[in-house]
């Protein structure tokens, strides 16, 4: 979950990590795993460093399925 330096400031914003995020361990809540469809994840627009990672016309999740009891 995304948040500010305040540990109680998390909201519905989240990030999809494309690599190891060990520097976040113990500081942020990690949840979920892409088990199939990584090709779709790879097509998500990525922001530029010069724009602080922001995308002008961001992609949106329109359908999401959660697996009950997934491990």
Residue pairs with C-beta under 8 A, 6 or more apart in sequence:
1 10
1 11
1 13
1 14
1 28
1 29
1 31
2 10
2 11
2 13
2 14
2 15
2 28
3 9
3 10
3 11
3 28
7 27
10 29
14 31
16 34
16 41
16 44
21 30
24 30
34 41
35 67
35 70
44 59
45 55
45 57
45 58
45 59
46 55
47 53
47 54
47 55
